[in-house]
Amino acid sequence: MTKVSKKRYRELTDGLEYALTEVSEIKEEIAEVEKVMDDCSICKGSGRVEDGYGNLNHNPCANMLYRDCPKCKGKGYTKK
């Protein structure tokens, strides 16, 4: 364990206090956004919905095809 000078300790703790205030401000902003926006009820926030398999001649592995959600236009959220 190494010793830290008082000056260096103050520098480190000031940086920590600044970071904690930034985090709390960001959390407040996220809470405000969540009040306004809600996950889309159709796509559950992914922004995509299944579109089927298409023409199996062009999709021989039968991978599911997706398109943008019609309700949220591919954003994944709607306004409350």
C-alpha positions as CSV (number, residue, x, y, z in Angstrom):
1,M,0.0,0.0,0.0
2,T,1.4,3.4,-1.0
3,K,0.8,6.7,0.8
4,V,-1.0,9.5,-0.9
5,S,-0.3,13.2,-0.2
6,K,-3.2,15.3,1.1
7,K,-3.1,17.4,-2.1
8,R,-3.3,14.3,-4.3
9,Y,-6.1,12.9,-2.1
10,R,-8.1,16.1,-2.6
11,E,-7.6,15.9,-6.3
12,L,-8.9,12.4,-6.5
13,T,-11.9,13.0,-4.3
14,D,-12.8,16.2,-6.2
15,G,-12.8,14.1,-9.4
16,L,-15.0,11.5,-7.7
17,E,-17.5,14.1,-6.4
18,Y,-17.7,15.6,-9.9
19,A,-18.3,12.1,-11.4
20,L,-21.0,11.4,-8.9
21,T,-22.8,14.6,-9.6
22,E,-22.7,13.9,-13.3
23,V,-24.1,10.4,-12.8
24,S,-27.0,11.8,-10.7
25,E,-27.8,14.4,-13.3
26,I,-27.8,11.7,-16.0
27,K,-30.1,9.5,-13.9
28,E,-32.5,12.5,-13.5
29,E,-32.5,13.1,-17.3
30,I,-33.2,9.4,-17.9
31,A,-36.1,9.5,-15.4
32,E,-37.6,12.5,-17.3
33,V,-37.3,10.7,-20.7
34,E,-38.9,7.5,-19.3
35,K,-41.9,9.6,-18.1
36,V,-42.5,10.7,-21.7
37,M,-41.6,7.5,-23.6
38,D,-42.7,3.9,-23.3
39,D,-41.6,0.7,-25.0
40,C,-43.7,0.0,-28.1
41,S,-46.5,-2.5,-27.3
42,I,-46.0,-4.4,-30.6
43,C,-42.2,-4.8,-30.9
44,K,-41.5,-4.5,-27.1
45,G,-38.7,-2.0,-27.7
46,S,-36.8,-3.7,-30.4
47,G,-38.1,-1.6,-33.3
48,R,-38.5,-4.7,-35.5
49,V,-41.3,-7.2,-36.1
50,E,-41.2,-10.6,-37.9
51,D,-42.1,-10.4,-41.6
52,G,-42.1,-14.1,-42.4
53,Y,-39.7,-16.2,-44.4
54,G,-40.3,-14.6,-47.8
55,N,-39.7,-16.6,-51.0
56,L,-37.8,-19.8,-50.0
57,N,-36.1,-19.9,-53.4
58,H,-34.3,-16.7,-52.3
59,N,-34.1,-17.7,-48.6
60,P,-33.0,-21.4,-48.7
61,C,-31.9,-21.4,-45.1
62,A,-35.4,-20.2,-44.0
63,N,-34.1,-17.3,-41.9
64,M,-36.8,-15.1,-40.4
65,L,-37.0,-11.8,-42.1
66,Y,-37.7,-8.6,-40.2
67,R,-39.1,-5.1,-41.0
68,D,-39.6,-1.9,-39.0
69,C,-42.5,-1.9,-36.6
70,P,-45.5,-0.1,-38.1
71,K,-46.6,1.5,-34.8
72,C,-43.3,3.1,-33.7
73,K,-41.6,3.3,-37.2
74,G,-38.6,1.3,-36.0
75,K,-37.7,3.5,-33.0
76,G,-38.7,1.0,-30.3
77,Y,-40.7,3.5,-28.2
78,T,-43.8,5.6,-28.3
79,K,-44.9,8.7,-26.4
80,K,-47.2,8.1,-23.5
